[in-house]
Amino acid sequence: MLWSLTKVVLFVLAIAALAFGASFLSETGAAMRVMVAGWEFTIGPLQAVMLGLLLFAVVWLALKVIGFLAATFRFLNGDETAISRYFDRNRERKGYKALSEGMMALASGEPRLALTRAQTAEKLLGKPELTTLLVAQAAEASGDHSRATEAYKTLLQDDATRFVGVRGLLQQKLAEGDRELALKLAEKAFELRPRHTETQDVLLRLQSGAGDWSGARTTLGAKLKAGTLPKDVYRRRDAVLALQQARTVIDDDASIEAREAAIEANKLSPDLIPAAAMAARSYISKGDKKNATRVLKKAWEAMPHPDLAAAFAEIEPEESPKERLIRFKTLTNLRSDSDETKMLQAELLVATEDFPDARRALGDVTTRHPTQRALAVLAAIARGEGAEDAAVRAIVAQAIAAPRGPQWCCEKCQTVRASWHPVCENCGSFDSLSWREPPASSETPPGLAELLPLLQSRAAPVALPVEDIEPEAPDEILRRAN
């Protein structure tokens, strides 16, 4: 409104200025004499101005006529589009001006103005490969999703712009949450541009979310070939996908394939804990205890973990606590400085009722880094050594308030998960779960469970309420674990 009023005022002022100038020139009384070929002309100031404007118009018209004659000459010499180009030149200039104004408006955050200018450019230029994309982006930015969809579909009709159209529709479906159709569009975009980094990442994420592990491994291989993924990262992530692929085919009809895939995953990345545990169980199911031990030793040396200890216990499920203590030296002699190794050794000694050695094996873990598990082991040791009930309960109370220790935690959103998974369910990040202590804000409130997770046949810890901690508790827990 204000701008319209300003334009009106400026127009009135311009007319007034011209009227004043004409009146001033007519009242000066001065004259201009022009002599041409013996002829003398006397011209007043106002007539001189009008003559100058007329001369300018004649020159402009002459140039246009010359241009038209030149176009006609080119047409007569075989250039069939010369005349049409001459008449379209002004139209084209206006079209490109509207296009540039639309691009500037879109960059300036004025989507509605950008859409208007883009539609004008579309009418003037007749070049959809230039204008349709701007129309789509401006329509989407202004909230007109149906108009944007139409524009993207128009781009699909031309080979030169098909990828841009598919990518635009893909982004729309991702925003709408239609992951099934988005996956199909991502596969099409990957088919058109297999080396496009963004398309590779989107397709990999969608394939992982849909459980298409075989397709995800193919996409990952394409990222390696394109040079967008370091080789060591590729090996790690391919191992993650191979492991998950193995998990999805575990059933009575495909157990051999599942074992082979799990073993392949472990070979690709021996320090990947879930792959190592799964590969070891594959060997155990075939009776190959030697290779199962070898796999778990290599993984334990890379990173001691309760899941590896649980799988190692399954190699000899019927052994006595003392036999188990001796056999587990294969692991406990490795990385003996690790807190996980110290707690494992202490748990094994508690199971054999050698409480003094269990306390020595536990060392300063409970004072240097007290966790629920370490303090629960200490409570069992104190009970086994005959400590007073009050002392044992004090340790248990400390365990309840202590942090839970390392867990599967997402590097991106810090979400804590009970078990490993290749894709974080909270933020959708691929291969982002690591075994570490989460930030204090991400810790789940400690409860009365998981206070003494001794060796067992599966990765989940044994739930042990406080009232169940009795002198015979370690033996009972080990019996349940076996």
N, C-alpha and C positions, 0 to 999 in steps of 0.2 A: 504494500500500500504506500509506504513512504517513498520507495523507489519510483513508483508510477507518478506520484505527485511531483517528485523532483524532476522527472523527464518533462512533464507538462510545463513546469516553471522555466526550465532551460529552453524549451521550444519557444515560449512566449518572449523570453529575453532575446533570443536570436532574431526573431521576426522584428522586434522593436529596434534592435541594433541595425538591421538591414534598412529599415525604413528611415532611421535617423541618418545613416550614411548616404542614402539616395537623396534625401532632402538637403543634406549639407553640400553634396556635389552640385546639385541643381542651383543652389544659391550662391556659389562661389563666383559665378560670372566668368571664370577663366575658360579658355578655349584652346584646342590643339589643332595645329595646321599640318596637314599631310599632303605632300606633293608627289604625284605618281604620273610619269610620262607626260608632263606638261599640265596635268590636271591638279588643281588645288582644292583640298577639302578642309573645311573647318568643322571640327567635332567638339562638342561639349564633353565635360568630364563624365556625365552619366552615360552618354552615347559611347564613349571610349571603353567604359567598363563593359557595357553590353556587347560591343564589338569584339572585345577580348574573349568573352565567354563564347560568343558565336564562333570565333576562330578556333578555340579549343575543341568545340563540338565537331567542327568540320574536320580537323586533324584526326580526332578519335574515330570518326566515321570512315575516313579515308584508310586508316590502318586496318579497320575491320574488313573493308572491301578488298584491300590487298591480301589480307589473310584468307578470305573466302576464295579469291581468284587463285591463290597458291594451292589451296586444298583442291579446287576444281582441276587445276593442272595435274596434280598428283593422281587424282582419280582417273583422268584421261590417260595417264601413263600406266594404269594397271593397279593402283592402290585402291581397292574396293571400299575400304572403310575410311578413306581420307575425309570425305565430306561429313560423315556421321561423327567422326572424332572432333571435327571442327565445331559442330553444334553442341557436342557433349562436353566440351572442354570446361565451360563455365559450370555446368552441372557437376562435373567431376571435382572441380575445385571446391565447390560448396560441400560436396559429400565428404571430401577429405578433411575439410575444416570442421564439419560436424563430428566426424570420427575422432579427431584429435581433441575436440572439446569434450566429447563423451569420455574418453580415456582420462583426461585431466579431472573431470567431475568424479569419476569412479575412484581415482586415487585420492581425491580430496574428501571423500566420505559423503558425496552427494549422489546416492544411487538413483533417485528418481530423475534428476536432471540428466544423469548419464544414460538412463534408459531412453529418455526422450530424444537425446542427441543421437544415440545409437540407432534408433528406429528411423530417424531422419536420414542418417548416413546410409542405412540399408536401402531406403527408397531411391536415393540419389545415385549411389554407386553401383548397385546390382552385383556386388561381390560378397557373397555370403561367407566366404572363407575369411574375410576381414571383419565383417560386421556382426555375424551371428554369435561369435564367441563373446563379443562385448555386450550384446543384447542378453545373452544367457547370464553372464556375470553380474550385470547391472540389475537384471530381474531378480536374481537370487539374493543380491545384497539388499534390495528393496522389499523382499518378502514375497515376491510374486513367483512362487515355486512352479506353478503350472506353466507360466510363460518361459521360465528357465528350462523346464523339461522339454518343451516343444523346440526350443532353440538347440538343445543338445541333440535331440533326435534328428534335427535338420543336418547337423554336422556329421551324423552317421552315414549320410548318403554319398559323401565324397571321400575317396580314398585318402586324400591329403589331410582331411580333418577328422577321420573316423576315430583315431586314438583319443583326440581331444574330447570328442563327444562321449566316448565310453568312460573316460576318466571323470568327466563332469557328472554323468549319471551315477557312477560309482560313489563319488563323494556325497551325492544326494541320498543314496540308499544307506550309506554309513550313518549319515546324520539322522535318518529316520529310524535306524535300528533294524533295518531289514537285512540281516547278515546273510541269509540264504541267497537272495538275489545279488547282493553285493559280492559274494564269492564268485558267482557266475560271471559278473562283469569284470572282476579282477582277473579271472582266468582269461577272459577275452582280451583285456588290456595287456596281459603278460604275453599272450600269443602275438599281439601286434608289435609290442616293444619289449622283448625279453630282457634287455639290458637296462631298462628304466628302473632306477633305484627305488623310487617311491612306490612304484607298482609292485616290485619284489617284496618290499617290507609289508605292504598292505595284504598282499596275497598270502605271505607266510603267516601273518597274524590270523587271518581268517581261516586258513587251512588248519592251523593249530587249534583254534577255537572250535572248529567243526570236527576235530578228531581225524582229519585226513593226513595221517603222519607220513604216508608214502609220498603224497603230493608235496607235502612240506619239505621233505628231504630233496625232492627234485628242484624245488624253488631255491632251497639253500645251496644246492650245487650250482645253480645259475648265478647266484650272488658271488660265489667263489670264482667262477669263470669270468664274471664281469669285473673282478678286481675290487668289489665293494665290501669284501669281508676278509679279514686276515685269516691265514690258514689255521692258526691255533684256535681261533674263535670258531671257525667252521668245524673243526674236529670235535670240539666240546659240544656245540649245538647239534651236530649230526648224531652224536652219542645220545643226547637227550631225546631226540626224535626216534632213534632206533630203539631206545628203551621203552618209550611210550608205545611204539608200534608193537613191540613184543607183548606189552601188557594187554593190548586190545585183542590179541588173538589167542590169549590163554583160555583154552577149553579142551575138552576131551578129544576133539577131532583135530586139533591143531597144536598139540603140546610140543611136538618136535620143532615145528617152525618157531614157536614162541621161545623155546630154549635157545635155538640157534640165533634168533634175533637178539636175545638178551646177552648172549656171549659176544656177539658182534658189537653190541653197544659197549660192553666192558673193554673190548680190545681198542675201540676208538678212543675211549677216555677212561683209563683204569681208575682214576681218582673220583669218578662220578659214583657217589655212594649208592644210590638206588640201583644203578646198573651193576655194580660189583656184587651187591647182595643178591640181586636177581640172577646174575650169572652163576654165582656160587650155588644157589638153590637148584639151578638147572643141572649143574654137574652132580649135585647130591642126589637128585632124582634119578640120574643115570648110574649112580654108584661110583662115580669118579671123585673120590674124596681127596685125592692128591691135587687135582686141578682146582677143586673148590678151595682147598687150603691156600694154594698159590695165589688165587685171585684175591682172597680176603687179606692175605699178608700184604700184597702190593697196595691194596686200597687203604689198609690200616696205616701203612708207612706214610702214605700221602696225607691221610686225615683220620685219626681215631674217631669212631662213631658208634653209638649203641646199636644201630641197625647191623653193623658189621659183626659185632660181638654176638648178637642174637643169631645171625646166620651161621657163625662159627660154632655155636652151641648145637645147632641142628646137625652138624656132621656126625656127632656121636651122641644121640639123644638119650641113650641108656646108661651112660657112664656115671660113676659115683662122683660126689663132690671132690674127693682127693684126686681121682683120675682126671677130672676136668681141670683142676688147678694145675696139674702137671702139663696137660696138653695145651692149655691156654698160654703157657710160657712162650709159645710161638708168636703170640701177639704181644704179650706184656713185656717181652724183651725188646720190642720195637717201640720207639717213641716213649721210653720210660719216664721222660720228664713231662709228659702231657697229663693234664688233670683227668682226662677221660681214662687213660691207662691206669692212673693211680686209683681212681674210683672202681674200675673194673677189678684190679688186683685185690682191693679191700673187700669187695663183694664176694669174690671167690673164697677169700680166707674166712669171711663171716660164715659162708656156707659150710666150711670144714670145721667151724667152731674154734678157729685159731684167732681169738680176738686180739691178743697182744700184737701179733704180726699184722693183723688187719689195721690196727691203729697206726702202726709204723708205716704200712703201705699207703695209708691215706695221707700221712704227713701233715703239712700245713694248709691243705686245701680248704678246710673248714674255717680257718682264720683269715687266709689270704683272699679266698674267693668263695664265701659261703653261698651255696645254692640249696634248694629243697632236697635234691638228691644226695648231695654230700652230707648234709646235716642228718638226713634220714639214716644213711649208713652209719654215721657217728652215733645216733641214738641206738641202733641195733648193737653196735659194739659195746656201748655203755651198759645196755641191758644184759648182754652176754657176759660182761665182766662182773656182774652182780651189783651194779650201781643202784642207789636208792630210786624209788619211783619218782620222787620229786625231781631228781636230777635228769632222769630220762624225759619226763614231761617238759622240763625247761628246754631241753634240746629240741623236742618235737614242736613246742610253741615257737621256737626260733626258726625252725624249718618252715612252718606255715607262713611266716612273715617274710621269708627270704625269697629272692628272685628265683625263677624256674630254671635259669641257666640257658645254654644255647638251644635254639629252636630253628625251625625252617621259617625264615623271615624274608619278605620281598625287599629287594634293594631299592625299588622305585617308590612304593607306597607304604613300606614298613609293616604291612599286614603279616600277622603270625598265622601259620598253618600247622595243623597237627602232623601232616605228612607231606612229602615232596610231591610237586606236580609241575609239569613243564610250563604251564601258563598260570599266572596269578589270577585267581577268580575275582579279585577286587579291582585291579587296574588293567588286566589283560596283557601285561608284559610277558614276553617270552623269555624263558631261561633266566628268571630274575630271583628265584628262591635260593638262598644260601644258608648254610648252617652257622649261625652266629647268635649272639645275644641281642635281642631287639632293644630299641630305646625304651626307657622307663615308661613312656606314655603308651607304648604298644603292648606292654606286659598284660597278660590276663590275670585277674585277681587270684592269688594263691588260695587253694582250698585244702581239704584234708586228704586228697587223693595223690597218687604218684609220689609217695614219700620214700619208698624203698624199691626202686626198679632194678631188681637183680636179674641175672641171666634168665632168659625165657625163650620160648620157641617163636615169638613174633616180636615185631618192633615196638608195639605199644607197651608202656610200662605197666606194672602191676599196681592196681589200686589198693591202698592199705590205710584204712581209717586209723586214727590215733588209738582208739580203744583196742585195736587188734594187735598192737605191739606188745607181745609177750615174750618170755625167754625162748620159746621154741619157734618164734616167728621166722627167723632166717631159714631154718630147715623146711618149714611149711611153705614158705614162698618158693624156695628152690624146687620143692616137690611139685608145686602147682606149675612152675615154669617148665619142668620136664614133662 
